[in-house]
Amino acid sequence: MRPEGRGDCLVRPMCPEDTAEVGALEAVCFSLPWTDGLVSHELTVRGSFSLVARETLGGPVLGYMVFRVAADAMDVLRLAVLPGGRRRGLGTELLFEGMRRARALGAAEAFLEVRENNSGARIFYEKAGFRLVGKRPGYYVETRETALVYARGLMDPGGGPGADASGRPGE
Ligand SMILES: CC(C)(COP(=O)(O)OP(=O)(O)OC[C@H]1O[C@@H](n2cnc3c(N)ncnc32)[C@H](O)[C@@H]1OP(=O)(O)O)[C@@H](O)C(=O)NCCC(=O)NCCS
């Protein structure tokens, strides 16, 4: 399915052939990147789902997301867009497609952790309707940074850029 959005974006389940591209994206986007091995291992984890975003069919992977669904909860583990692809709606497309899929699997609420100093990601998630529900001091052991815990209901359309979790980002 081609999600609607402000740009031309294709979000698809990740396949093993995407692993090297996603590993390279991890290295660029995160201070503690997952290795190619971790990225491909995640594809084998029960209840875990990985999505990739492209702007054209067969084009380069510009963004990706990993989430897990257990019982009625969705846990967003990774979400990143290459620097050159940011602020074009790809992160939003990935997030809302992930939420739509998690809801179809029975999840009623989504959770995620963000580094306290990651102000760009915090604004991004708040715009997508997530609210701050807790703090975990020292969660990132290598830097002792605090993790902020965000949550969002998947059943209600509240919050965000006029969006719901049906896969339709807002205006
Ligand atoms: C967070 C991230 C995934 C956002 O991806 P993106 O494709 O740029 O997001 P979108 O284009 O869908 O942004 C939607 C809105 O979020 C907000 N936003 C996104 N990035 C922002 C930033 N750096 N600063 C302020 N607001 C931001 C804006 O309101 C934006 O709308 P606008 O461009 O019309 O102003 C991307 O910046 C990224 O990969 N960061 C590094 C990895 C990371 O921190 N991941 C999240 C923690 S796991």
PDBQT file of the ligand as one rigid body, heavy atoms in Angstrom, charges set to zero:
ROOT
HETATM    1  C1  LIG A 201      13.661  12.303  14.257  1.00  0.00    +0.000 C 
HETATM    2  C2  LIG A 201      13.713  11.985  12.747  1.00  0.00    +0.000 C 
HETATM    3  C3  LIG A 201      13.398  10.501  12.552  1.00  0.00    +0.000 C 
HETATM    4  C4  LIG A 201      12.656  12.845  12.027  1.00  0.00    +0.000 C 
HETATM    5  O1  LIG A 201      12.612  12.438  10.662  1.00  0.00    +0.000 OA
HETATM    6  P1  LIG A 201      12.067  13.447   9.500  1.00  0.00    +0.000 P 
HETATM    7  O2  LIG A 201      11.866  12.629   8.292  1.00  0.00    +0.000 OA
HETATM    8  O3  LIG A 201      12.963  14.621   9.401  1.00  0.00    +0.000 OA
HETATM    9  O4  LIG A 201      10.679  13.899  10.130  1.00  0.00    +0.000 OA
HETATM   10  P2  LIG A 201       9.482  14.667   9.372  1.00  0.00    +0.000 P 
HETATM   11  O5  LIG A 201       9.972  15.327   8.136  1.00  0.00    +0.000 OA
HETATM   12  O6  LIG A 201       8.360  13.700   9.223  1.00  0.00    +0.000 OA
HETATM   13  O7  LIG A 201       9.124  15.779  10.458  1.00  0.00    +0.000 OA
HETATM   14  C5  LIG A 201       7.784  16.039  10.884  1.00  0.00    +0.000 C 
HETATM   15  C6  LIG A 201       7.805  17.225  11.819  1.00  0.00    +0.000 C 
HETATM   16  O8  LIG A 201       8.551  16.927  13.009  1.00  0.00    +0.000 OA
HETATM   17  C7  LIG A 201       9.243  18.110  13.445  1.00  0.00    +0.000 C 
HETATM   18  N1  LIG A 201      10.679  17.910  13.350  1.00  0.00    +0.000 N 
HETATM   19  C8  LIG A 201      11.342  16.884  12.754  1.00  0.00    +0.000 A 
HETATM   20  N2  LIG A 201      12.668  17.023  12.943  1.00  0.00    +0.000 NA
HETATM   21  C9  LIG A 201      12.845  18.143  13.658  1.00  0.00    +0.000 A 
HETATM   22  C10 LIG A 201      13.995  18.821  14.153  1.00  0.00    +0.000 A 
HETATM   23  N3  LIG A 201      15.252  18.361  13.952  1.00  0.00    +0.000 N 
HETATM   24  N4  LIG A 201      13.825  19.963  14.860  1.00  0.00    +0.000 NA
HETATM   25  C11 LIG A 201      12.578  20.450  15.077  1.00  0.00    +0.000 A 
HETATM   26  N5  LIG A 201      11.442  19.847  14.639  1.00  0.00    +0.000 NA
HETATM   27  C12 LIG A 201      11.583  18.710  13.934  1.00  0.00    +0.000 A 
HETATM   28  C13 LIG A 201       8.816  19.227  12.500  1.00  0.00    +0.000 C 
HETATM   29  O9  LIG A 201       7.657  19.834  13.070  1.00  0.00    +0.000 OA
HETATM   30  C14 LIG A 201       8.461  18.454  11.241  1.00  0.00    +0.000 C 
HETATM   31  O10 LIG A 201       7.554  19.142  10.415  1.00  0.00    +0.000 OA
HETATM   32  P3  LIG A 201       8.089  20.340   9.440  1.00  0.00    +0.000 P 
HETATM   33  O11 LIG A 201       9.289  19.811   8.702  1.00  0.00    +0.000 OA
HETATM   34  O12 LIG A 201       6.901  20.592   8.561  1.00  0.00    +0.000 OA
HETATM   35  O13 LIG A 201       8.428  21.486  10.335  1.00  0.00    +0.000 OA
HETATM   36  C15 LIG A 201      15.112  12.340  12.153  1.00  0.00    +0.000 C 
HETATM   37  O14 LIG A 201      15.452  13.658  12.537  1.00  0.00    +0.000 OA
HETATM   38  C16 LIG A 201      16.248  11.417  12.582  1.00  0.00    +0.000 C 
HETATM   39  O15 LIG A 201      16.486  10.395  11.958  1.00  0.00    +0.000 OA
HETATM   40  N6  LIG A 201      16.977  11.777  13.659  1.00  0.00    +0.000 N 
HETATM   41  C17 LIG A 201      18.125  10.971  14.090  1.00  0.00    +0.000 C 
HETATM   42  C18 LIG A 201      17.700   9.662  14.731  1.00  0.00    +0.000 C 
HETATM   43  C19 LIG A 201      16.772   9.928  15.899  1.00  0.00    +0.000 C 
HETATM   44  O16 LIG A 201      16.995  10.817  16.724  1.00  0.00    +0.000 OA
HETATM   45  N7  LIG A 201      15.709   9.093  16.009  1.00  0.00    +0.000 N 
HETATM   46  C20 LIG A 201      14.698   9.251  17.047  1.00  0.00    +0.000 C 
HETATM   47  C21 LIG A 201      15.105   8.616  18.306  1.00  0.00    +0.000 C 
HETATM   48  S1  LIG A 201      14.971   6.850  18.191  1.00  0.00    +0.000 SA
ENDROOT
TORSDOF 0
